[in-house]
Amino acid sequence: MQGGSSGIGYGLKYQARCISDVKADTDYTSFLTGTLSLKEENEVHLLRLSSGGSELICEGLFSHPNEIWDLASCPFDQRIFSTVFSTGESFGAAIWQIPELYGQLNSPQLERVASLDAHVGKINCVLWWPSGRCDKLISMDEQNIFLWNLDCSKKSAEVLSKDSAGVLHSLSGGAWDPHDVNAVAATGESSVQFWDLRTMKKVNSIEHAHVRGVDYNPKREHILVTAEDESGIHVWDLRKAKVPVQELPGHTHWTWAVKCNPEYDGLILSAGTDSAVNLWFASASSSDDKTSESPVESTRQRVNPLLNSYTDYEDSVYGLAWSSREPWVFASLSYDGRVVIESVKPFLPRI
């Protein structure tokens, strides 16, 4: 199904590429996004969906000193978030806190809680464990994975351990397994690597070229989804990861990001440089499940998995975020700084 956008829009002042659900906000459906301007002072916007769901309101606007290349909200404290930033000459990463009375201040300033300053290369991302309170953080640069201990009360971040992916591998991003606090997936030019944080060693890998995005299925253990440049979207059962259990066609240009829904198993968003966001239902079964599959179930799996394509964008879409509070709502962010909120409620009866 092809469609434009009937969503709710919001425009940032500058270009942007990252947006995050504020999972810890249980009162509002809210998102954080940050801009990517080389010359101007960058901004972090705290956006909230109105109670009627008809308007996207800027609840807080904060200055940020550098270009924001990655942004992630803390899953257990709605005022804490991380950014990866560039000065134009070097990269850095920091943990920030939104001031408590920001709505009553004339010009609220973000408070820097801690700097993740052990990196020497280009930092790609900071990961929070998505499934509860955890005082650990992961950061990745092109060669190394760091495990940190974060103490917000003392405003400190300490490196607990680190290891190198090796000179033959260039890491680009990753995801932390919501079912296992000791497992993380890291994407690279030619593979997805799986690391055990207890030993800080690589324990497995999927050899697949140019993986741009990766996400774990929060509703099913061992299921991972990857977005790849030319070969679309693959769904993997990590117990038998030699071949994917399902392949989706992806986008007409590079598939850049993929996100699994926090509540509805098999509901997946993807975004790409073809200026589109696709909504999929991937009812992937492992090889063990298929032995007991009925003919009706088998036929259902062959139905077109593309539920909808949102095409009303004028630039590449790099940012995607499902709402944890209202899991039928998602936010997308195109490179021109346009945020769009959409509801997938009309498609839920089809899954």
SULGI-V572198 format. One line per field, one symbol per residue. ss: DSSP state (H for helix, E for strand, C for the rest). phi: phi as a letter, one per 40 degrees, with the letter a starting at -180 (. if undefined). burial: 1 if it has 24 or more other C-alpha atoms within 12 Angstrom, else 0. A space follows every 10 residues. Layout:
ss: ???
phi: ???
burial: ???
This chain:
ss: CEECCCCEEE ECCCCEEEEE ECCCCCCCCE EEEEECCCCC CEEEEEEEEC CCCCCEEEEE EEEECCEEEE EEECCCCCCE EEEEEECCCC EEEEEEECCC CHHHCCCCCC EEEEECCCCC CCEEEEEECC CCCCCEEEEE ECCEEEEEEE ECCCCEEEEE EEEECCCCCC EEEEEECCCC CCEEEEEECC EEEEEECCCC EEEEEEECCC EEEEEECCCC CCEEEEEECC CEEEEEECCC CCCCCEEECC CCCCEEEEEE CCCCCCEEEE EECCCEEEEE ECCCCCHHHH CCCCHHHHHH HCCCCEEEEE CCCCCCEEEE EECCCCCCEE EEEECCCEEE EEECHHHHCC C
phi: .bacbbcbba bccbcaabab cccccccbcb bbabcbbcbc ccbbbcbbcc ccgbabbcca bbcbcadbba aacccbaccb abbbbbcgba baaabbbcdc bdcbccacbc bccabcbccb bccbabbbcc bicacbbbbb bcbbbbbbbb bcccfabbcc aaabchccbb cbiiabccca ccbbbbcacb abbbbcccbf bcbaabcacf ccaaaccccb cgbbbbbbdb cgbbbbccca ccbccabbcg bcbccbbabc ccbccgcbbb aaccfabbbb bbccbccccc cbccdccccc cccdcccabc bcbbadbbbb accccbccbb bbbcccgccb bbbbdccccc b
burial: 0000101111 1101111111 1111100111 1111111000 0111111110 0000011111 1111111111 1111101111 1111110000 1111111100 0000000001 1111111110 1111111111 0000111111 1111111111 0100001110 0111100011 1111111100 1111111110 1111111000 1100110111 1111111101 0111111111 1111111100 1001111111 1101111111 1101111111 1111111111 1111110000 0000000000 1000111111 1110111111 1111111111 1111111111 1111000000 1
